Amino acid sequence: MKIGKENASNNTLSSKQNMDNTLTMITSDQADSFIYSFHAGVLPLTKKLKFLLYLALNRECRHYVRSYKNTIRITKDGYRTASPIEKFPKKLLQIIINSQKSNK
């Protein structure tokens, strides 16, 4: 009987550790917010150092952060190279306004 209780308590401890690990998971929105803060340079130094160490050990996340930075760079470059429309065609503007009214 004592052995069963020990096994049960070990299983309980194991389950608790698994639950603790699950509780440290974050959502994709939280991850994006964290990566944005990292990229913007607004993380506290300790968090930044921990994240850099994590990136050094995790190739997939390192690639994700690199693609995140590339996406920002490409987007900014696209805004810089896009030439503004000098004259927006009035007829096109009226079509857009009419379509918005009919969708309501």
BELLIN-V8320 format. One record per backbone hydrogen bond with DSSP energy under -0.5 kcal/mol. NH is the residue of the N-H (numbers start at 1). CO is the residue of the C=O. Records with the same first field share a line. If there is no record, write none. Layout:
NH=CO, CO
This chain:
5=1
6=2
7=3
8=4
9=5
10=6
11=7
12=8
13=9
14=10
15=11
16=12
17=13
18=14
19=15
20=16
21=17
22=18
23=19
24=20, 21
25=22
31=27
32=28
33=29
34=30
35=31
36=32
37=33
38=34
39=35
40=36
41=37, 38
42=37
43=37
48=44
49=45
50=46
51=47
52=48
53=49
54=50
55=51
56=52
57=53, 54
58=54
59=57
62=58
63=59
64=60
65=61
66=62
67=63
68=64
69=65
70=66
71=67
72=68
73=69
74=70
75=71
76=72
77=73
78=74
79=75
80=76
81=77
82=78
86=84
89=87
93=89
94=90
95=91
96=92
97=93
98=94
99=95
100=96
101=97
102=98
103=99
104=100, 101
